[in-house]
Amino acid sequence: MKMEAAAKKGFYIGGGAGLALFAVIGLLPGSFVGGIIGLNIAAKIFGLSLNTELMPRMIVAFFMVFGVMISAIVFMLGSALLGLIAGQLIDFLSRGKEALRVPVKMK
């Protein structure tokens, strides 16, 4: 399926806006939520009094990165899809106007 010009521009603009929104809004909360999930999992595995051992820290760090990645995917993919839908709508409306401008042959 070939994307038309407005749909492609909308996709790229939406992706860029999603990246900016992720940097401003999603980076820190994604890290916090992932860290809390990592702490809960490490507490279930190693007990409630987590010491400064390597394994609990690695689990928490992994889930912090995982939370940031999920946040990035949600922001960037969601915004890019919204931009794509808006571009498809613009292409559809512009195609409809072109179809109305069909020249009529006079006899």
Buried (B, 14 or more C-beta within 10 A) or exposed (E): EEBBEBBBBBBBBBBBBBBEBBEEEBBEEBBEBBBBBBBEBBBEEBEEEBEEEEEBBEBBEBBBBBBBEBBBBBBBEBBBBBBBBBBBEBBEEEEEEEEEEEEEEEE
